[in-house]
């Protein structure tokens, strides 16, 4: 078995794996949305407030 590599690229957005979108189950329907952690850039932004971004998404969905 190969040794595990515990180094992580801290520039990539891990929730979306750098793709810029995540799957949301909001309102019971699965759909792809812009990642609230990186804003769709795929790059980790430690200053971004994903909770506030999620609130904005919920407000626009309903």
Rosetta blueprint (number, residue, H / E / L):
1 X L
2 X L
3 X L
4 X L
5 X L
6 X L
7 X L
8 X L
9 X L
10 X L
11 X L
12 X E
13 X L
14 X L
15 X L
16 X L
17 X L
18 X L
19 X L
20 X L
21 X E
22 X E
23 X E
24 X E
25 X L
26 X H
27 X H
28 X H
29 X L
30 X L
31 X E
32 X E
33 X E
34 X E
35 X L
36 X L
37 X L
38 X L
39 X L
40 X L
41 X L
42 X L
43 X E
44 X L
45 X L
46 X L
47 X L
48 X L
49 X L
50 X H
51 X H
52 X H
53 X H
54 X H
55 X H
56 X H
57 X H
58 X H
59 X H
60 X H
61 X H
62 X L
